[in-house]
Amino acid sequence: MAKSSLPDETRNLTPGQVAALAKRRDVGHTFLALAAQLALIAVVFLAWVGRDLTYSLGWKHPLLYYFILALIIVAIVGAAGFLLRRGTPHID
């Protein structure tokens, strides 16, 4: 008999499907951890972005560009981790 405390889509899974679901959720958790670590690095970049914008001439603001790149990567990796943890199909 299926457990009633589980969501409908995961009640009647085979052992292989449960293993694949656990692996996908582990990958999602890893992506979320990477996104959190990179977000902390982006906060450190933020400490130098103001100085970079104040003292760098013209369009040469490398730390601003690194900060923007870090935010984009955080958004992509965080969204991928969230979707994988949520239970969407894993892309191999």
C-alpha positions as a printed Julia matrix, in Angstrom:
92×3 Matrix{Float64}:
  0.0    0.0     0.0
  1.28   3.43   -0.92
  2.12   5.92    1.8
 -0.5    8.64    2.02
  1.98  11.2     3.39
  3.93  11.28    0.09
  2.94  13.48   -2.86
  0.77  11.76   -5.48
  3.5   11.66   -8.14
  6.01   9.86   -5.85
  3.76   7.31   -4.14
  4.11   4.39   -6.54
  7.72   4.69   -7.73
  9.94   1.72   -8.34
 13.25   1.46   -6.41
 15.16   2.58   -9.51
 12.97   5.62   -9.89
 13.41   6.46   -6.2
 17.2    6.25   -6.61
 17.07   8.55   -9.67
 14.86  11.0    -7.76
 17.27  11.02   -4.82
 20.23  11.58   -7.15
 18.49  14.46   -8.9
 17.62  16.09   -5.59
 21.23  15.67   -4.4
 22.46  17.42   -7.54
 19.94  20.19   -6.93
 21.13  20.58   -3.36
 24.73  20.81   -4.6
 23.74  23.52   -7.08
 22.0   25.47   -4.32
 25.1   25.22   -2.13
 27.3   26.45   -5.0
 24.93  29.35   -5.64
 25.04  30.34   -1.96
 28.85  30.24   -1.91
 29.09  32.34   -5.06
 26.55  34.77   -3.6
 28.91  35.29   -0.65
 31.75  35.98   -3.08
 29.49  38.47   -4.88
 28.93  40.27   -1.57
 32.7   40.58   -1.19
 32.88  41.95   -4.75
 30.22  44.47   -3.77
 32.6   45.89   -1.18
 34.99  46.91   -3.97
 32.48  47.86   -6.66
 31.94  51.35   -5.21
 35.66  52.03   -5.17
 35.97  50.64   -8.68
 33.21  52.91   -9.96
 34.67  55.94   -8.2
 38.32  55.66   -9.22
 38.37  53.74  -12.52
 38.26  55.84  -15.65
 35.9   55.37  -18.58
 34.44  51.91  -19.15
 37.2   50.12  -17.26
 35.33  48.79  -14.23
 36.5   45.18  -13.94
 35.06  44.5   -10.49
 31.65  45.77  -11.59
 31.75  43.33  -14.5
 32.83  40.47  -12.21
 30.03  41.37   -9.8
 27.41  41.35  -12.58
 28.8   38.05  -13.93
 28.69  36.54  -10.42
 25.04  37.63  -10.0
 24.09  36.08  -13.34
 25.81  32.8   -12.44
 24.15  32.8    -9.01
 20.74  33.27  -10.64
 21.27  30.48  -13.2
 22.81  27.94  -10.82
 20.33  28.79   -8.06
 17.35  28.4   -10.39
 18.7   25.09  -11.71
 19.25  23.85   -8.16
 15.78  24.92   -7.1
 14.15  23.19  -10.07
 16.13  19.99   -9.53
 15.27  19.93   -5.83
 11.64  20.53   -6.66
 11.3   17.39   -8.72
 11.39  18.41  -12.37
 12.95  15.84  -14.75
 16.75  15.6   -14.7
 18.56  16.39  -17.96
 21.45  13.98  -18.62
